[in-house]
Amino acid sequence: MKIVVLSGSIVGSKTKIAMEKTVDILKQSFPSHDIQLLDLAEYTIEFSDGRNYFEYEGDTKYITERVMAADAIIIGTPVFQASIPATLKNIFDLLPVNAFRDKVVSSVVTAGTQKHYLIVEQQLKPILSYMKAHIVPTFVFIEEKDFLRKEIVNDDVLFRLERLVEDTVLTVEAFEAIRKRKDEEYDF
Amino acid sequence: MMNNYRINPSEGMEFGLYSLGDHIMNPLTGSRISAQERINEFIEMSQLAEQAGIDVFSVGESHQTHFTSQAHTVILAAIAQATKKIKITSSSTVLSVLDPVRVYEDFATIDLISNGRAEIVAGRGSRVGTHQLFGVDLQDYEEIYEEKLELLKQINENEEVTWNGHFRPPLDRAKILPRPLHGSMPIWRAVGGPPASAIKAGSMGIPMMLTTLGGPAMNFRTSILAYRRMAEQNGFDPDSLPIATTSLFYVADTEKEALRGMYPHLNTGFEAIRGTGYPKQQFAQATDYRDALMVGSKEQIIEKILYQHELFGMQRFIAQIDFGGVPFDKIMKNIELIGNDIIPAIKKHTATK
């Protein structure tokens, strides 16, 4: 199983810290899976201009091809102006229609205050639905106060990340089983 | 009524073949034939199509990897020489990146070589790479195409053209030669599924070739109705304007054989060109007569085409049978079934006495 952990911001540290923790948990719980952290802060990505994703070059081609090859994507996002950052939206814009068909997508969100709790429901999930993702219903919401000096200090957040990781992997397995059963019927 | 377009609806709906000119490995063998072999396939396909009684054969222009029809007018000229009676057209010509004068010169020449069998299907192009290759600014994507199509139409209707525009130097009483055998030739507008381009085609009063690649056929009726309504509103008689529809196509003796025969090619082709495969669940539904994708037994295909004829009232249907590395023996088998079984049934039901 190929799992991409995508840190969707190029500024700040909270989302990155949360996604690094997510990768640690994944590697501990599912060591045999192919797990990769893609931190957008480490890449230079072009704005979408209508090309097919594989016709870009450099980082843009690399990131989009990694995402398209994944079975599961765990998206980490901060909240900027009551929405996801433009850097993350650009990744979606670079990908084709129905890009997340047969993929599981789950999300981790970091925010300054709990006022932003529903941003994922209202801003991120509609995009994922449109792109045909199997969305893991629950997400992990992490606030400023859960961090101390670049570390997550709220144990409850760690428990929730463990559950999210488990849910993500099990959801992939469940949908794989469904698809396999359907494919067996088709005979082509 | 459709004499200008060399179409006689009383003889029944025309049946054509088209190739995008794709050059993709055969997923069953994992290997790809050479570009030369693939180009020769187009020419041989056109001859087999003619022998099978197919009305139209067309090759499209594309300018990126996975294609070998960059010089589609040259291939069409070879086909003009290799055949006697089948109509020859493009599917489509990417007019946006070309000079309409040059396009017209090429196709008028093909018309003379073929003794009056050439047509042009002009498209906008759907891939960014083509525009980059020819240095055409994507900012002008819509306007450049509209302007060039209007010029192409003007050249077709007048031997001497005076014209001024933004995307090509002006023409001052320019004689555009040679002229086609009968002075002018049919020019169609290539239209993707959604109605926006169909509306533009209708308002120009130009014949429309509409792609209906898959999904419920009923969805494409919106574009057909919008086309006819816009033609009427702009002073054209919709009954004088032919419509063609196109679809991916695979017929076999049984439904099961057709599904098994088509899927690997369709999926590989989509992966190569679009970067995502064709969903199996959606493909499994496609033999239903209401789905636009043409896959099934000959009886199922006949039912699909006649159902679409009721929905759309088109004068021509064009099938793409060679997409995604289909080996030539399968292409031959498709042509055989089309000629022996499908065309006679369709002509019988759509001819007006």
Interface residues (C-beta under 8 A of the other chain):
Chain A: D49 G50 R51 N52 Y53 F54 E55 M68 P96 N98 A99 R101 D102 R179 K182 D183 E185 Y186 D187 F188
Chain B: Q64 R127 V128 G129 L138 K256 L259 R260 M262 Y263 I273 R274 G275 T276 P279 K280 Q281 F283 A284
